[in-house]
């Protein structure tokens, strides 16, 4: 039985174990005078039975699914004759792929060597045996756990403590998985970045003003040495993000102030949902709008006043991106402003301050930590945007501060470098990891700065 089919069966068994344990706990309590004489409520006895039934079975199922393929692959490779044994990881991958195609019926066994056909037959047998053993073992563990929990329903047993301890451990494991996943991502990027700097000098990447990662396949080919200067990419990223924030922060913040302090209930009920709809529009739609409407308009307008503008410009991408992230600033700022205690407003107004003065000198400083969080979220969204930049700003890595020129960003180049079949031993592909690492460092610095601002004002207004 497939793992996807076993999962709902285990969940059904857990529900059955819950029901049986619940009924048994009430039956045990009845001769004693009711559930008040139990050490725990019937719910905890039932929950413990469900946990004992489901958790061990799910752990077994997960471990089996995680190691099943690798174990079977090693057995199949080990069954090959010595002269057919693969000599490298790449050759082993090809052999395994060929064996899998024969086993799946995609390749006729008559057209492959005899040892490949035999290995394919062994692969099918091992897969069938693995499915049967997995099904029997998982269901047996689930039933055994439910039976043990059912027999351990007794008035003197504190099931509540057992359930809470188990749930606490589950929560810890979930938190540990999240932390370890983050750590794994960071270390994997660091490892590939170190490999990149083994091929490209450190100073060339950080101080180089040219970006052309087109490495040649042969040493004697023209253009064999690519240029890996990151300055044009980060300049384009900061330029487009700055334009987006110049648009989004004032519009979003003033919109939040209007909605929270000045708009009536009817106007608020209409304006806020319409504004938040901007966040639900796909970025590719924004990209089409930027490429087909905004960019040509900016080019024509620039030509009218005598300026030279590219058909793909940082200004077009930044303006549309700014419109896209307005809801991030507006919605979060509105929620934060509304969360300011009403007593602060009443005290300011009672002292003779106007509504405008109350907003500027009382509410806004008190809400500043949350507003900074919204702006930081919008900045992170702008820095990580790709589709709008590709369609409206282009792929040219130009080192310029002119918003009318075509530029590119770090995220666009990462996608470009990792698109299609790539060789992960080349500097061209490894450059994507180096760019990702630098982008992570920049984002981390922004987070630290924003955190210090938030802590400063929280100490003042808490």
Number of C-alpha atoms within 10 A of each C-alpha: 13 11 17 9 10 18 16 11 16 23 18 14 18 27 19 17 28 27 18 19 28 22 17 19 25 18 14 18 19 14 10 12 10 12 18 13 15 22 16 19 19 25 18 23 32 29 24 31 31 29 22 26 30 27 19 16 26 20 12 16 21 14 11 18 16 11 10 16 12 11 12 17 17 11 14 20 19 13 15 15 9 8 7 13 14 17 9 8 9 10 12 15 12 12 18 21 12 19 27 20 15 24 22 13 10 10 15 12 18 9 10 13 10 11 14 23 20 17 24 23 17 18 23 17 12 18 14 13 12 18 17 13 13 21 17 12 15 24 20 14 20 26 20 16 23 27 17 13 24 24 11 17 24 17 19 11 14 16 26 18 13 15 20 14 12 16 14 12 12 13 12 12 12 12 12 12 12 12 11 12 12 12 12 12 11 14 12 13 20 16 13 20 21 16 18 23 17 11 14 19 11 15 10 15 21 13 12 15 17 19 20 14 19 16 18 15 11 9 10 8 10 10 15 14 13 16 19 24 22 24 20 24 26 22 20 28 25 17 21 30 27 18 21 28 25 14 20 28 24 14 17 27 23 16 22 25 19 14 22 18 14 13 15 11 10 8 11 15 12 10 13 17 12 12 16 17 11 16 15 10 11 11 17 14 12 21 24 15 18 27 25 14 13 21 27 19 15 19 19 16 14 15 12 10 8 9 12 14 21 22 21 27 29 29 27 35 32 29 22 25 29 26 19 26 26 26 29 24 28 29 21 21 29 25 15 22 23 17 13 15 11 10 9 14 16 12 13 18 14 10 8 10 16 12 13 12 14 18 18 12 12 18 23 19 16 23 22 19 22 20 25 18 21 24 24 21 17 26 24 16 16 24 22 17 19 21 19 26 30 23 22 31 31 22 18 19 24 19 20 14 15 15 20 22 22 26 32 28 30 27 23 20 23 19 12 14 19 17 10 8 7 12 11 12 12 15 22 24 22 25 27 22 23 24 21 19 17 16 18 14 12 12 17 12 12 14 16 11 12 17 15 12 15 18 11 12 15 16 8 9 12 6
